[in-house]
């Protein structure tokens, strides 16, 4: 529907609903990345698509739920994705996805530095093409 032909009241209502819609750019990148990897992994010498895992570590929690998750091993700053495939001198790949223009938190930078020191390849990506390229580059090592 072209908004130029809406009466003023309808236009206000349309704008109000449009503004309320939330956007999840990081989620869109993640979904696209998993869809791509599902089909691309075989051509890159990866035995199973299940070797790229998502570490559920985001979202607001109640203090009780946060305490329970921490006791179960959830850690602040953990990368969004781990690719459990060794390549070259690396044990695996830790990938942090960010919405376009966003930067990693200090906890994320610290965590990525820690796993890099332990022999993992790490990268932060803010778009689907850069995430796909990062995985492709890593798997070509």
C-alpha atoms as one frame of an Amber mdcrd trajectory, in Angstrom:
protein
   0.000   0.000   0.000   1.369   3.399  -0.917   1.243   5.680   2.141   0.776
   8.758  -0.083  -2.870   7.710  -0.547  -3.658   7.178   3.153  -5.787   9.635
   5.038  -3.934  11.409   7.881  -5.366   9.188  10.658  -4.499   5.982   8.821
  -1.037   7.319   8.059  -0.430   8.031  11.773  -1.590   4.531  12.705   0.630
   2.980  10.021   3.679   4.933  11.199   2.982   3.976  14.811   2.902   0.243
  13.999   5.943   0.536  11.770   7.968   2.212  14.528   6.993  -0.496  17.029
   8.370  -3.293  14.881  11.680  -4.437  16.289  14.538  -5.309  14.070  17.045
  -8.025  14.869  19.960  -7.541  12.467  22.327  -9.808  14.421  19.689 -12.538
  14.469  19.184 -12.179  10.720  22.936 -12.532  10.150  23.043 -15.614  12.392
  20.106 -17.290  10.656  21.628 -16.633   7.238  24.997 -17.937   8.393  23.557
 -21.236   9.622  21.504 -21.685   6.440  24.610 -21.062   4.334  26.819 -23.384
   6.413  24.241 -26.171   6.246  24.861 -26.421   2.497  28.456 -25.156   2.249
  30.135 -27.305   4.913  30.513 -30.400   2.709  32.467 -28.524   0.055  34.856
 -27.195   2.700  35.868 -30.545   4.155  33.716 -30.358   7.290  32.120 -33.687
   8.190  28.937 -32.297   9.725  27.021 -29.045   9.883  26.669 -29.769  13.618
  30.287 -28.739  14.195  29.268 -25.062  13.999  27.480 -24.420  17.278  25.760
 -21.407  18.772  26.566 -20.537  22.379  23.318 -19.164  23.799  24.625 -16.374
  25.966  22.498 -13.337  25.223  19.350 -11.789  26.559  18.266 -10.377  29.875
  17.665 -12.836  32.689  16.229 -12.524  36.156  18.872 -12.619  38.910  17.824
 -16.156  39.833  17.968 -17.409  36.229  21.303 -15.609  35.714  22.739 -17.238
  38.827  21.527 -20.663  37.688  22.997 -20.171  34.207  26.337 -19.032  35.655
  26.424 -22.143  37.871  25.807 -24.242  34.741  28.813 -22.724  32.954  27.447
 -19.759  30.987  30.174 -17.100  30.830  30.000 -13.404  29.998  31.667 -12.581
  26.717  31.584 -16.067  25.192  31.574 -15.916  21.382  28.297 -16.462  19.533
  29.592 -19.358  17.441  32.256 -22.003  17.802  33.426 -24.012  14.820  34.869
 -27.197  16.282  37.137 -28.028  13.364  40.930 -27.713  13.671  42.767 -26.062
  10.795  46.431 -25.183  10.435  47.837 -24.133  13.810  44.363 -23.542  15.315
  42.206 -25.826  17.482  38.965 -24.223  16.251  37.282 -20.937  15.395  35.388
 -18.548  17.704  33.118 -16.146  15.817  31.396 -13.161  17.399  28.523 -11.659
  15.400  27.507  -8.044  15.865  24.799  -5.906  14.348  26.219  -3.584  11.661
  28.175  -0.765  13.272  28.203  -2.357  16.749  31.376  -3.176  18.648  32.107
  -6.114  20.962  31.784  -5.529  24.712  34.899  -5.474  26.925  33.935  -8.964
  28.193  33.733 -10.245  24.605  37.106  -8.738  23.704  38.628 -10.325  26.812
  37.088 -13.746  26.038  38.230 -13.674  22.403  41.745 -12.749  23.542  41.747
 -15.612  26.027  40.754 -18.266  23.477  43.124 -16.766  20.899  45.953 -17.225
  23.419  44.836 -20.857  23.836  45.222 -21.538  20.111  41.836 -20.662  18.604
  41.240 -18.463  15.586  38.901 -15.570  16.480  37.034 -12.938  14.534  34.247
 -10.370  14.961  31.893  -9.909  11.988  29.051  -7.446  11.473  27.541  -8.737
   8.236  26.622 -12.044   6.637  29.172 -11.763   3.789  32.048 -11.055   6.205
  31.024 -13.959   8.476  30.806 -16.324   5.499  34.198 -15.130   4.252  35.741
 -15.501   7.725  34.611 -19.143   7.959  35.720 -19.853   4.395  39.145 -18.295
   5.023  39.559 -20.251   8.252  38.634 -23.557   6.630  41.164 -22.942   3.826
  44.072 -22.716   6.287
